[in-house]
Amino acid sequence: MANAVSSLGYVRIGMQDPQAWASVGEDVLGFAANRHEDGSVHLRMDAAPFRFVIEQAPADGFICAGWECSVAAFSGLREKFDANDIAFQTGSADEAARREVAAYLCGEDPSGNVFELYHGRTRVDSEFNAKIEDVSFIAGELGMGHVVLPATEFSETSSFYQALLGFGMSDELKLPPPAEGMPEMAVHFLHAQSPRHHSLGLFNGPAPSGVVHVMVELASLDAVGTCLDRVNAAGLPITATLGRHANDGMVSFYFLAPGGIPVEVGYDGLQFDWDDFVPTRSTVGDLWGHAYSFPEATT
């Protein structure tokens, strides 16, 4: 997997009121918040300086995913972009410093999703301590979790991430049409170099907020259950009840965070050695649970 992405490093979310999202990050999920003079809030969940950055923006929504690379992979990916006439912009030194990385570039995939690639992430010396007692996250070298993006140009977008960014196929999921006259639903689950079953999912349809969901993984089933209690106590909409996915084994639930950003909170996701792996094809998404409900986005 030369010249491949290592893991999902961070996500950027735009909010008219960044504190609304930051409060959920701190009081419901257990992140540690660092507030900046520009109005943004950086949310930390491990040794990385942040995994979520909530930015002041004129409209609420997902901005982009930031993908971590080695120095060699970063250089190789730039060369592949040049060779294939893929448009990208190199971030300035000041912009890199704000992301606490050595260097980064940004571009768009064929479905219009903005991505950032970076290397040289700063590591924080102090130990991460969640605001909520007994909360810890499965992150570190595995990355912050995964993200599922809308991909209206489905085949082209999947090929882009595999052929150019070095992702590998983990599972191809196809589900029946949700209603008569609608197309079947499909998701490509793609893995980075990280052992996570997938760091990226691509869904063959739109997403109002710009993201289908973002997943964070907790270190125990009890932590997932108590997080579910906090979500209910906060009055946040549940978009999928507790259940276990068929392809990665994750036990999780989903809720709607401010700005209409769906968040999956999980535990027990499978990890793999990609040198000894055969991609799968699935026709069911869940072994049990995950009754889905999608209320309108609220802030």
N, C-alpha and C positions, 0 to 999 in steps of 0.2 A: 504493500500500500504506500509506495513512494509518492511524495507530493500530495499527501492526503491530509484532510482536516483531522485534528486530534480529538476534539470534543466541542460541545456547546459551551462557550465561555460566559456569555452574558446576553441579556435581552434589554432593549430600550423601549420604553413605553411613554407615550405622550399623554399628558393630562392637563386640562384647564386648571385643576386643583390637585397638584401632586401629593399634597398631604392626605387626600382621601384614599389614595392607593397605598401610601406609606403606612397609614394607620392599620390597614388590613395586613400589610406585610409584617408589621411589628406585633400587633395585638392578636392576630388570628394565626398567622403562619409561624411567627417566632423569629423573624429576621432582626438583625441589628441595623439601625438607620443612622446615616450620616448626612446631615442637611447642609446644602451648599448655598453660597450667597446668590447664585443665579436662580434660585428657587427649586432646583432639582434635589431629589433625594436618592442617595445610593443605598441599596439594601444588601447587606452582607449575610452569607449563610455558611461560610467556611473560611479558609485561609486566603482566598482571593479578596481583593479590596472591595469588590461588589459583584453581585450576580444579576441584580436588577437595577437599572437606572430609570427613575421616574422623572421625566423632564417637563418643564413648563411648555405648554403647546396650545395653539388656538383651538384645537379639537382633540377629543379623546381618541386613542387608538394605538395599536401596535406600530412601532417604528421599524425595528429590524432585530435580527439575531446577529450576535458576534461569535465567530468561529475561531477557535484557537488552533494554531499551527506551530510546528517547529520552525526554526530559522530556515533550515534547508527546504522544508515544504513550502513555506511562504515564498521563497525565491523561485522555486519550481513552479508554483501556481501562477505567479506573475508572468513567467515565461510562457506558460500555456495560454494565458489570456492574450498576450501579445501575438502569439503564433496563430490564434484562432480569431483574432480581431474582436475580442470581447472588451467592451468599454468598461473602464473602471477609473476611479480617482484615488490618488494617494493622499492620505491624510497629512495635514501639517504637523509639525513638531508639537505645537500647542494643543491641537486636537488629540494627538496621541497621548500627551501628558494628561489630558482630562479623562481619557479612558484608562490611564495607568498601564500603558503598554509601550513597547519599544517602537513599534511601527504598525500601521494598518492601512488597508485599502478598502474601498467600498464600491459596490456595483448593484445591478439588478438581475434577477433570474428571468427566464422567458415569460413568467406570469406576473412580473412586476414587483415581486417581493425584494425589498432592499436587503442586502447582506453586507457584513463586514468581516474581513479576515485579518487576523493580527498574530503577532508573536511577541514574546518577551513580557508576559504579564507580571506585574508587581505582585509580590506576596507580602502579606501583612505579618509582622513579627508577633503581635499579640494573639493569644489563643481566642478563637471564636467562642463567645458565650451567648446563647440565645436569650432573648428577653424573657421567654417562657421556660420555666423549669422543665428539665428532662426532655427537651427538644434538641435533636441533632439530625443532621442531614447526610444522606449518601451523595457526596459530591466529590471534591478533590480532583484527582486525576480522571475520574469518570465524567467530569464536567458537571454543570449545574442541573442537568436533567435532560429533558427533550422538548422540542417544539414541533407542532404540526401546523403547516402553512397551507393556505388555499392555493391551488394550482389549476387555474382554468385552462392553461395550456399544459395539460397533464403530461403527455409523453415527452414533449420537448423539455419541460422543467425537470422531470425525473432524469432524463439523459444528461442534462446540464450538470446536475449535482453528482452523477456517477462518473461521467466521462471527464469532466473538467475539475471537479473538486475532490474526486477520489473516494466518494462515499460508495459503500457496497449495499446490495440488496439484502435485506433480512427476511421480509415477508411481503407478499402481494395479497392484499385483502380485497375481495369483491363481495358486495352485499346487494340484495335485491333492491329495485327502485323503492324509495320511500312512499310513493303514491303512483297511481296509474298515470301513464303518459310521461313520467319522469325517467331520466336515465338511471342506470345502476350506479351505486356508490362504490368508489374505489379509493384505496389508500396504499401508497407505497411507503413501507417502513425501511429507512436507510440507516446504516450504521457508519459511524466514524471509526477511527482507530481505537477508541474507547471500547471496553468490553460490553457496554450497554447494548441491549438488543437493538435499540434505535435511538439515535440522537435527533433525527429529523423524520417527520412524517409529511407526506404530500397528499392532500385531499383533492379530488377532482371536482371541486365546486368552490363557491365564494365563501367568505366569512365577513360578516358586517364590521367587526373590529379590526380586521386585517390579520387575525390569527385564529386558528381553529381551537387550539389550547396550548398552554405551557404547563409542563409537568415538573414538579419537585418531589424528591423521594426522601421520606423519613426513615429513621433507623429501626422502627419497631411498629408492629400492628397497633399496639396500644396508643402510640403517638398519632397514628392516623385517626383512630377512634376519638381521641380527645380533641384533635383538630376539627373533626366533624362536629363535635359538641360546640366548639367555639364558633364555627361557621353558622350553626343554627341559632346560637345565642345572639350573634350579631345581626341576624335577619337577612343574611345573604342568600340569594337563590341557589338551590341545589339543582345542577343541570344533569347529574347522573348519580344515582344511589350507589352505595357500596357494592363492589363486584370485583371479579377477577378476569383479566383479559386472557384470551386464548393463546396469543402468540408470544408474549413476553412474561406471562404469569403474574403481572403486577396486580396486587389488590389495591383498589383505589376508589375514590369518589371525585366528583367534579363540582365546582361551584363557580358562580359568576362574580368576579371581582369588579371593583369600580372601573368605569370606562368600557364595560362590556367585554372584559378580558376573561375568557374561561381558563380556570386553573384546575389541573389535576393534581391531587395529593395522594401519593402512593407509597407502597412498601413491597419488598420481596420481588423486585424485578430481576429476571434472569440475566446472567452475564455469559459471554461466549468467547471462545478462542476462534478467531476468524480464519485461522489456518486449517481448521478442521470443522467447517461449517457448510451446510448445503441450504440455500435459501428455500423458504417454504411458501406455499400458496394456501391461503385460508378463505373459507366461505362463512365463517362465524367470527364475530369480534370478541365474544365473551363466553367464558365457561359457566358463569352464573352472575346474577345481579346486573348492575349498570342499567337500570331503567332510566331512559333518557327523557329529559324535558328541557325545552329551550325557551325560557321567558325572554321578553324583549330586554335589550341591554339597558341598564340603568347606571347612573353615576352616583 
